[in-house]
Amino acid sequence: MHTPRRVSAIVRVMLVKPQPTDNARPAFWRGFFSSLTGESVGWAVGLAITVALMIAPVFVPPWPILLGRTLFIAIVLLMAFTAAGQWRNAPLPRWVVQLIAVAVAAPIATLAVYLLSTGGDLHAVFGNEARIT
């Protein structure tokens, strides 16, 4: 007859599989990533393509470069909008916080695109009249 052996505490701890918990990420990040749906990304990409097609006739860079720039800006704006929507303790309504976040993020994202295209040279960005107007 088999008698159960006593298992030490260390072995018991090693035998227990850690259960994945949803608490691995803070609530802000859980909400942020759950709000980034395929639909919202699709809207951002669709609008970026539309804007790139509309402004292509007045811009010098080829359309694929223009599309890349508008896609970058659209994704940054989507992330700013989504992140601002996660702050529940704001003294303002959520839509106002999201509007402010997009209004602040748009020129920063545009500057980032131009800095990336010039290798980070601020003088090349602001010293070229075609990039300013």
C-alpha positions in Angstrom: 0.0 0.0 0.0 1.2 3.5 -0.9 1.5 6.0 1.8 1.6 9.7 0.8 4.9 11.3 1.5 5.1 14.6 3.0 6.1 17.3 0.5 8.2 20.1 1.7 7.1 23.7 1.4 9.6 24.5 -1.2 8.5 21.7 -3.5 4.8 22.7 -3.0 5.7 26.3 -4.1 7.5 25.0 -7.1 4.6 22.7 -8.1 2.0 25.6 -8.1 1.8 27.2 -11.5 1.5 31.0 -11.4 -1.9 32.1 -12.7 -1.8 34.9 -15.2 -3.6 37.9 -13.7 -5.0 40.9 -15.3 -3.3 43.0 -12.6 0.0 42.6 -14.3 -0.5 46.0 -15.9 -1.8 49.1 -14.2 -5.4 50.1 -14.9 -4.3 53.0 -17.1 -2.4 50.7 -19.5 -5.2 48.1 -19.5 -7.7 50.7 -20.5 -5.3 52.3 -23.0 -4.6 49.0 -24.8 -8.2 47.9 -24.7 -9.3 51.2 -26.2 -7.0 50.9 -29.2 -9.3 48.7 -31.2 -9.0 47.7 -34.8 -11.7 50.1 -35.7 -10.0 53.1 -34.2 -6.7 52.2 -35.9 -8.6 51.6 -39.1 -10.1 55.1 -38.9 -6.8 56.7 -38.2 -5.1 54.9 -41.1 -8.1 55.7 -43.5 -8.0 59.3 -42.6 -4.2 59.5 -43.0 -4.5 58.0 -46.5 -7.3 60.5 -47.3 -5.3 63.5 -46.1 -2.2 62.3 -47.9 -4.2 62.0 -51.2 -5.7 65.5 -50.6 -2.5 67.3 -49.9 -0.3 65.5 -52.3 -0.8 68.0 -55.2 0.6 70.9 -53.1 3.6 69.0 -51.5 6.9 68.4 -53.2 7.8 65.0 -51.6 6.6 61.9 -53.4 3.2 60.4 -52.2 4.7 57.4 -50.3 6.8 59.8 -48.2 3.8 62.0 -47.6 1.7 58.9 -46.7 4.3 57.8 -44.2 4.3 61.3 -42.6 0.5 61.4 -42.3 0.4 57.8 -41.0 2.9 58.7 -38.3 1.0 61.8 -37.3 -2.4 60.0 -37.3 -1.1 57.2 -35.0 0.5 59.7 -32.6 -2.8 61.6 -32.5 -4.8 58.4 -31.9 -2.5 57.5 -29.0 -2.8 61.0 -27.5 -6.6 60.8 -27.9 -6.8 57.3 -26.3 -4.4 58.2 -23.5 -6.3 61.3 -22.6 -9.5 59.3 -22.5 -8.1 57.2 -19.8 -7.6 60.0 -17.3 -10.7 59.8 -15.1 -9.6 62.3 -12.4 -9.4 65.3 -14.7 -11.3 68.4 -13.6 -12.6 68.8 -17.1 -14.9 66.5 -19.1 -13.2 63.7 -20.9 -13.9 65.1 -24.4 -12.2 68.4 -23.5 -9.1 66.6 -22.2 -9.0 64.6 -25.4 -9.4 67.7 -27.5 -6.5 69.4 -25.7 -4.3 66.3 -26.0 -4.9 66.2 -29.8 -4.3 70.0 -30.1 -1.0 69.7 -28.2 0.1 66.4 -29.9 -0.5 67.6 -33.5 2.2 70.2 -33.8 4.6 68.1 -31.7 4.0 65.1 -34.0 4.5 67.3 -37.1 7.7 68.7 -35.8 8.9 65.1 -35.0 8.2 64.0 -38.6 10.2 66.9 -39.9 13.0 66.3 -37.5 13.1 62.7 -38.5 13.3 63.6 -42.2 16.2 66.1 -41.6 18.2 63.9 -39.3 17.3 66.0 -36.2 18.6 69.2 -37.7 16.5 72.1 -36.3 18.1 74.6 -38.6 17.2 72.5 -41.6 13.6 72.5 -40.4 13.2 76.1 -39.5 15.7 77.5 -42.0 13.8 76.2 -45.0 10.9 78.4 -45.9 9.2 75.6 -47.7 8.9 73.6 -44.5 7.6 76.5 -42.5 4.7 77.6 -44.7 
